[in-house]
């Protein structure tokens, strides 16, 4: 299992969330179908999430995060500019 228990990343938009979910899925060495099965979703839904679909429901994102053993956290925005955030990705 390629899970990284110390993964902490910042996402501010659907595309960044999708990229983080894709990265976490790959750390588990799962394909989209496997993640979908664990989250109770179709592979097509996982693909839409990973591509940054802005219409994805929060409930769906939470199901995917739970399947990946991740959690959703809310915090104050850092004072760094957009360029600093883009450096994370």
C-alpha positions in Angstrom: 0.0 0.0 0.0 1.4 3.4 -1.0 -0.5 5.4 1.5 1.2 8.5 3.0 -0.3 9.1 6.5 1.3 12.5 6.7 -0.2 14.0 3.6 -1.2 17.6 4.2 -2.0 19.8 1.2 -3.9 23.0 0.4 -6.6 23.3 -2.2 -8.6 26.4 -3.0 -10.5 25.4 -6.1 -12.1 22.2 -7.7 -9.1 21.6 -10.0 -6.7 21.6 -7.0 -9.0 19.3 -5.1 -9.1 16.9 -8.0 -5.3 16.9 -8.3 -5.0 16.1 -4.6 -7.5 13.3 -4.9 -5.7 11.8 -7.9 -2.4 12.0 -6.1 -3.8 10.2 -3.0 -5.5 7.6 -5.2 -2.2 6.8 -6.9 -0.5 6.6 -3.5 -2.9 3.8 -2.6 -2.1 2.3 -6.1 -5.8 2.2 -7.0 -7.3 3.0 -10.4 -10.4 5.1 -10.6 -12.7 2.1 -10.7 -11.2 0.8 -7.4 -11.6 4.2 -5.7 -15.2 4.4 -7.0 -16.0 1.0 -5.6 -14.6 1.9 -2.2 -16.5 5.3 -2.2 -19.7 3.8 -3.6 -19.4 5.8 -6.8 -19.0 5.2 -10.5 -15.6 5.4 -12.2 -17.0 8.3 -14.3 -17.7 10.3 -11.2 -14.1 9.8 -9.9 -12.9 11.0 -13.3 -15.0 14.1 -13.1 -13.8 14.9 -9.6 -10.2 14.4 -10.6 -10.6 16.7 -13.6 -11.9 19.5 -11.3 -15.7 19.4 -12.1 -17.0 22.4 -10.1 -20.5 20.9 -9.9 -19.4 17.9 -7.7 -21.4 17.8 -4.5 -19.6 18.2 -1.2 -21.2 14.9 0.0 -19.5 13.1 -3.0 -16.1 14.7 -2.2 -16.5 13.6 1.4 -17.2 10.0 0.4 -14.1 10.0 -1.8 -11.9 11.5 1.0 -13.2 8.9 3.5 -12.4 6.1 1.0 -8.9 7.5 0.8 -8.6 7.8 4.6 -8.4 11.6 4.3 -10.4 14.3 6.0 -11.7 17.8 5.1 -10.4 20.6 7.2 -11.2 24.3 7.1 -8.6 26.9 8.1 -7.7 30.6 7.6 -6.2 31.5 4.3 -2.5 32.0 4.3 -1.2 35.4 3.4 0.8 34.1 0.4 -0.2 35.2 -3.1 -1.7 33.1 -5.8 1.8 32.2 -7.1 2.8 30.8 -3.7 -0.3 28.5 -3.8 0.4 27.4 -7.3 3.9 26.3 -6.2 2.2 23.6 -4.1 0.9 22.1 -7.3 
